[in-house]
Structure formats: structure tokens, C-alpha cells
Amino acid sequence: MSGWTEDMADLCSHFQLDLSCLVDGELDESAAGRAMLHLESCEDCRRFFEDTRQCMRMHLDMADPDRLMARMATLTGADLVEQARGIELVHRLATIFYQLGKAYVLSALDPDYRTRVFEAAVPIEKTQTQGRGFVDGVLHGNGGGDGGGNGVDWQTARSLLNGRLKKIDSPLEKGRKLLEEAVAADPSHEEARLYLAYVHATEGRVLQAADEYRAIFDTAMVDENRGHAIVQLGRLYEAERDYRRALVCFRWVTLSGLANRDPRFYYVRFNIGLEYALLGDQTRALDSFRRLLDHDSGRLGEIVTLFARSKNLQQTIESRPGFADALVAKCPELFDPTAGEGSTQ
């Protein structure tokens, strides 16, 4: 705001009185004529007027979808095609960096299912070779130029895929570097942002990771990515023993309907039961576990594994008299050695 007021101070005092009316087209004919003559002779006022008019035009465009589409239609077909091509190429490059970065991160930290974003890690060597071929093709197609613009340094990308990465010894460091490159190329790449936040959390930058998960949850266009972000944020809260906030995060996944639309989020019902148990609400914990078993009976083997791996739940059950007996009575299939046979693994 201070910059705007400083610009206003540079304007001619008599022109300031007419500025807003002129932008809105509300000056009478003689006053408008005087203002336009002044604009022709005063560079500072002319520049400020054009900036103001442009800001108002953008505001009106965003408020009126039809107006925005009409303005987009004024672009030539060539402009649209070139912009679309540039956006597509940049997104593809960011996705290559993301896939490689994720593969390195998982190999370094957690090859288990618990922290994946539901996708198998890509084969590193094959993907890196394909990535080199893609970047070389872009550069060749543009005569060695910038590969379509959009602020991406394609020569640097080529260098990273062609050998600069080999100089980094740590797989985790390689993963972070690639994820950072993905986000730098395409800041809207939600999956890359998710994994980069996970790296931050793993390395102890919990506050930074939490801020990034919140930002992804607030801005992501894909519901599944919002779900991943809020689940990871819930896990951070649980690690800090803030079980109430963790519970709010996990319950969003079920209340939003995401857990029903995407069965891969089935485990969130277990997390909800766990948070109730950690909060000392045994009844709600048992009810949550029962709902999990009823809703996802075909995943009994996986559910048993969730119970077996949760040290927090085991400690809670052992510390509370009667909890173990109540769990056996409420969810007997968890303790049937043959119950998980044939379930999804």
C-alpha cells in the first residue's frame, strides 16, 4: 500500500480529483477532455492511469467469467497454441522430476505403503533415460533454444538428468533436489509439493512441512491430494501429541466423502479410532474400529496389519484396564488367525 500512496504523491493534484471518475467513465465531456489532454502531456499521470485501468480490467474479468472468456478469445490461435504447448512441456518436465524425486525419497526413507501417495515408485534408470530423451527432444525441436519458454531453463534440466545428479551421493538429497526442481518448474504440481513437504517433515522441519501441507490442502485442485495433505498434517499433529487436531484432520477425509469415493483412504477410519483411543474415549474408539471392519471387510488382512504395527495403540490398550477385552468382544475377527485369508493385500 505504501508504494501506491507514493505513486499518488507524484500525480498532479488536479488530476487526482478526476482519476477515479475518468476510469469509471463518469466525467462530463469537458472534464474528460481536459483529463485526456493532461494525460498526453504528463508521463507520470499517464502511466498511473494505465496501471489503474489495467487493474480494474483484471478485476472485472475475474468477476465475470463471460468477460474473461471474451478477452481470452482476443488472443490469436497461434498465441493460444504456443502457450498451451509451453505449459504442457513444463508440466511434463516437472512430472519427470517428481517421479524420479519420489523414487529416490522412497528408497531412502520409506518403501512401505504408509507414506506413499498411492503410486508405485518408477524405475529410476529407465525414467531418467526417458527424461533425458524428452528434454533433448524439446531442445532439438526448438533449435537448441529455451524449449518453449515459460521460465524453464531446459539446458540446466538437461544437465541435471545427464549427470549432475550423479555427483550427489545421498538418495534423499537427490530426491529433494529433483522435487525442488519439479516445484520450481511448475509451482502448481501438487504431488511434487506433497513429497517435498514429506521430506521436510522427515528431516525435522516440522513447522515448514505443516505450513506446506496446509497450503496444499487449501489450494489443491485434486481432492485426493487434499486428502493426502490433511492426512500427513494429522500425522504431524499426532507426533506432537495434539490428538484433537489430528482427529479433526482425519475426520475431514470421512466427512468429505473422500474415504467412500476413494477406497485407498480406508485406513483413515483406523486413524480416527486411534485418536479417540489416545484421547481416552474408549467407546468411540471401539465404534470406529467396528465401522472400519464393517465398511472394509475385504481388507481384513491389511486392517490386522494396521493394528499390529501401531505402537501407540498397543501401548494405549496395555495401559487401560479392560480395553483389550472390550476390543476382542467388539472386533473378534481381528483375533481370528484364519479371518484374513483371501482378503486384499
HULIN-V553288 format. One line per field, one symbol per residue. phi: phi as a letter, one per 20 degrees, with the letter a starting at -180 (. if undefined). A space follows every 50 residues. Layout:
phi=???
This chain:
phi=.ffffffffeffgffgfefffffemdffffffffffffffdcffffffff fffffffffffffcgfffffffffffgfffffffffffffffffffffff fffffffedbfeffcfdmcffffffffffffffffffffffdmneemomm meefffffffferffffeffgffffffffffffffbfefffffffffffg ffenefffffffffffffdfeegffffgfffffffffffemefffffgff fgfeffnffefcffegffffgfffffffeneffffffffffffffcffdg gffgfgffeefgfgffffedgnfffffffecfffdefdfefnffd
